[in-house]
C-alpha cells in the first residue's frame, strides 16, 4: 500500500510561479491554513488562486502572491468583509475573476468530470458575464433552445484541502457539518495535497465517523500531511472552533502597516511548529 | 400586549413577513436581523411550512430567536450543506431576502462593490449567490437605510438581475425570475407595473410619499392612492418582542 505521508514543505515545493492553486474549505471554515502558511513562506509568486475565499485569499493577496483570484466571495464569516482582500482589491493589485458561488462549483465540477464546460442559468443577465469577458453562452440543442452560460472547467495544477482525519494512503474524513467542495478541488487538480488534524489507521476511520464522512478517497490524493490545529485560525469542528480573538487581531492589522509588520513577524516568518507554539503561549498579537 | 405602539423596525419586520405570504414549503433565506425576524414571524403565524437554516448546514424546525438566549432545544429537521443549497436554489424552492447596497428602478441590484469593478472604490460582498438566486427563484430586498445613494439611477455592478435585463434574456431564460418586494425603512415597493418599474406599494406609518420620493434617486411609480404599511398585530408584536428578538437586534438595524 502506498504511504503518501509527506510534509508541508515538500507539498509546497511542487507549486511553481504562475500555477493555478485551488484551496478547499469555505470562508473562515476548515481552511488548509498550515499549507497556506507554508505557501506564504515560499518564494512562489504570480499564482492563480481558486477559492470560496477566507483568510487564505486575504493572506495570499496581502503577501502579493496572487496574480488572479477566481472566487465567489471572500469573507471571514464573523467579519463579513475580509479586510486584507478588500484592501488588495481597492488597490487593483490582481485580476479579480469574480463569479456567482454556484458557477464556481460548476467550474470545479466540470474540471472534475473532465468536461470543457457545464451549462447553467446562473450568471445570465448579471454583470458576471461583463466582468469575466472570457465566459461564453451556449444554446440548448434540444427543442427548448434555451441559452445558458457555458461555465468553463476550472482546471487546477494543485489542490490544497484540510480534513479532520485521514489515513496514510490518502483516504480523508470530514467530521464537521459540511464537506464544502473539497472533493471537487481534488478531482479538478493534477496534484492533490491533504492536510489533516490526525492520521489514523485505515481501520479506525469508520470508528471516527459514519461512512458518509469518508468523502475523500485515496485516488483523489497524492500527499497527506498531519498538521494538528492546521486549520487555525479558521474553524475545524468538531476538533475546534474558530479562534475569533486571533481572527479579530488579524483583521485589525489591515488598517495599520505597523500592526501588520508585527503580526507578520510574530506569526508568519516562523515555521508551523513555532507558529502553533506562539498561538498557544502568546495569543493574539 | 400592544400597549407600546409598533416601532418602525417592527413595521419593517411584519412587512418582510408579508413578503413570504403564499410561499408554503420553501427555503426562506434571510440576510440581516429584520429579514430574519420577518421570515420567522411568517413561519410562526401564517406560513408554518417555511424552511429555515441555522446558517451552518442544518434546517432547523424550532425557529431559534435572532437575539438573546436560545430557547428550548434545537430541532434539526434536515441537513443542508452548501452543495445542497446550490441544488435547492437552482431547483427553485427558495425565497431569499438579500441586502442591497444599490438598487435601480427595475430591481437591478448591487452588493458586490462600489465604483468600477476592475478597481473598486469600495469592495463589498462580491457577487456571492446573487446572479444565480435572481435567475432561479424568488428574491426580495431589504434596505435598512433608504437614501438616494442606495436607490440609484444605475447600479455600479449588477449582481442581482432586474426586470429589464430579465426581459432582454427572453421568456425561457427568465421564467424563474421574480423580485417580490423591496422593503426599506421607509416603505414597501413592488414591480406590479406594466413595464416592471418599481412602485411604491405602501409607506410606513410616520413617513410620507414626499419623503420617500426625496430619498429615492430615480423616479418611482407612485399610485394615486398610496396605502400605509400595516402595523403588526398584538400577537405579532408579542412574538417579535418576547420570542424572536428579545435582545432588540432590530433596533440596531433600524433605530427608533
Interface residues (C-beta under 8 A of the other chain):
Chain A: X26 X71 X72 X73 X74 X75 X80 X81 X85 X86 X89 X90 X91 X92 X96 X98 X99 X100 X101 X102 X103 X105 X120 X121 X122 X123 X124 X125 X126 X127 X128 X130 X131 X144 X145 X146 X147 X148 X177 X178 X179 X180 X181
Chain B: X56 X57 X58 X79 X81 X82 X83 X86 X89 X90 X112 X113 X117 X118 X119 X120 X121 X122 X123 X124 X125 X126 X127 X128 X129 X130 X131 X132 X134 X135 X136 X157 X158 X159 X160 X161 X165 X166 X168 X169 X170 X172 X173 X174 X176 X177
